[in-house]
């Protein structure tokens, strides 16, 4: 078997007989954060897990063979072993109670999965939430800053950095080498699911395992953990006559992506030390932290209960981040163009992918260094304000299939997404309330530079957080899966990932992805135990 590393194989070097001979209690599509958490729980419980990964060990951010090209930023994804964890900067935060609530479409309240959040923290070797909550965002001597942060309508948003940054490629490689229950197939792209005659069970996944070669891999149960774009595309491509289970109209809808933009500058009345988590990345209490600011109380209500936040940065840090964003965009665009010229077998294209893998790793190092740049200047008189935006769920923001096909004959998909006038009005309300409080406490003047809500905005749009396209819920009328991540009306198909989220908040989704994946894995273990018990 070519490409053997532990139990990691290149599917293109295996015969059909070898592929079918792999033992599995579950087949997981994808190898990102959800797959990592789910597979870990399952193999440790004794289940035999087969993971299909469409890519190999090199970064590949070219989505154009599978999704219609966009004029804006390339998608922040990697068709690679380990998925987008290999691009992740390491920033973490949970959804808040106001985000994860039945009032916003979730099938449960945030408190019901607290134990799974805590497990995700331990898995990533992060500090407990209560310890992070005890770190002051600013502990300097300026009374106006202390009064501002004590205001009941100011909400401190607390992030901690995962250090060293978790990479799914490295983790899965180690797990496969140490646990005989895990097998990973690289270069094996899942294309569609095939259902049995009853229409309530998936019997196999049709996959590509090399040029012109297709296989159907059977398993007792399946989990789609292929990301917020590819998971709904697989489901949409799996629809078939007389199989109504996948006709659910919610598949692919309610897409969101945490857009972001520089929104203005604060001209301070008094220079402030930037050696605090509110302004720079700070190491404290065994971790590394960076905090931001949101609003609560009546201001939160005025913003339509959308949970936006801003980050204050010294000017030097802001310039560095802008340069890094531009460099990442250029690298992804160059790769996309080069692969369109000659894909996969072109040695020059392969060399460019190796170069992008190197520059991606270098970019993550630079990102971490830039976060500390605020410490290079002891005090600042101007703070750049960067906004990270929540959004109202909309069924019109969606993934749809197109007439054009991918290299394997499956319909491509198109992403239809807008940041609506209501979304923009909410951001303006949030920023105005924040500016009022900054002025009220004598901090300075917040100069907002965003255009009006009814004018075009220059924002980072569809990028690295791909949310909401297979949302959880209590009924197929409003959602794609149940509260356990099982697809409605199918007995043995589960979903993992940020696509389950019914609301979006401001937090980077990795913690939530892993928490939900642990929950789903427990339900899969229960199902497996019941089914094997019946057979016994």
GIBEL-V50784 format. One record per backbone hydrogen bond with DSSP energy under -0.5 kcal/mol. CO is the residue of the C=O (numbers start at 1). NH is the residue of the N-H. Records with the same first field share a line. If there is no record, write none. Layout:
# GIBEL-V50784
CO->NH ; NH
This chain:
# GIBEL-V50784
1->4
2->10
5->7 ; 8
7->9 ; 184
8->5
9->11 ; 186
10->13
11->14
13->2
15->19
16->20
17->21
18->22
19->22
26->28 ; 50
27->223
28->30 ; 52
29->225
32->36
33->37
34->38
35->39
36->40
37->41
38->42
39->43
40->44
41->45
42->47
43->46
47->49
48->25 ; 26
49->51 ; 183
50->28
51->53 ; 185
52->30
53->188
55->187
56->81
60->79
61->63
63->66 ; 67
66->413
75->77
78->80
79->56
80->83
82->85
83->86
84->87 ; 88
90->162
92->160
96->99 ; 100
99->101
100->110
101->104 ; 106
102->105
109->112
110->113
111->114
113->116 ; 117
114->118
115->119
116->120
117->121
118->122
119->123
120->124
121->126
122->125
128->131 ; 132
129->133
130->134
131->134
132->135
134->136
137->278
141->143
142->145 ; 146
143->147
144->148
145->149
146->150
147->151
148->151
151->154
153->155 ; 296
154->156
155->294
156->158
157->159 ; 292
159->290
160->92
161->163 ; 288
167->171
168->172
169->173
170->174
171->175
172->176
173->177
174->178
175->179
178->180
179->182
181->49
183->51
184->9 ; 186
185->53
186->11
188->190
189->208
192->206
194->203 ; 204
196->199
200->491
201->196
203->219
204->194
205->207 ; 217
206->191 ; 192
207->215
208->189
210->213
213->209
215->207 ; 217
216->218
217->205
221->27
222->494
223->29 ; 225
224->496
225->32
226->230
227->231
229->233
230->234
231->235
232->236
233->237
234->238
235->238
236->239
240->243
243->240 ; 246
244->247
248->251
250->253
252->399
256->467
257->465
259->389
260->460
261->387
263->449 ; 450
264->385
265->267 ; 447
266->268 ; 383
267->445
272->380
274->276
276->279 ; 280
277->291
278->312
279->314
282->289
284->287
287->284
288->161
289->282
290->159
292->157
293->310
294->155
296->299 ; 300
297->301
298->302
299->303
300->305
301->304
303->306
306->308
309->388
310->293
311->386
313->384
314->318
315->319
316->320
317->321
318->322
319->323
320->324
321->325
322->326
323->327
324->328
325->329
326->330
327->331
328->332
329->333
330->334
331->335
332->336
333->337
334->338
335->339
336->340
337->341
338->342
343->345
345->347
346->350
347->351
348->352
349->353
350->354
351->355
352->356
353->357
354->358
355->359
356->360
357->361
358->362
359->363
360->364
361->365
362->366
363->367
364->368
365->369
366->370
367->371
369->372
370->373
371->281
372->375
373->376 ; 377
374->377
376->378
378->274
380->272
381->268
382->315
383->266
384->313 ; 386
385->263 ; 264
386->311
387->261
388->309
394->254 ; 397
396->398
397->254 ; 255
398->416
400->414
404->412
406->409
410->406
412->402
413->68
414->400 ; 416
415->417
416->398
418->420
420->424
421->425
422->426
423->427
424->428
425->429
426->430
427->431
428->432
429->433
430->434
431->435
432->436
433->437
434->438
435->439
436->440
437->441
438->443 ; 444
439->442
443->269 ; 270
445->267 ; 447
446->448
447->265
452->455
457->459
459->461
460->260
461->463
463->76
464->466
465->467
467->256
468->471
469->252
471->480 ; 481
475->478 ; 479
480->488
481->473
482->485
485->495
486->482
487->490
492->222
493->487
494->224
497->500
498->468 ; 501
499->470
500->472
508->93 ; 511
509->513
510->514
511->515
512->516
513->517
514->518
515->519
516->520
517->521
518->522
519->523
520->524
521->525
522->526
523->527
524->528
525->529
526->530
527->531
528->532
529->533
530->534
531->535
532->536
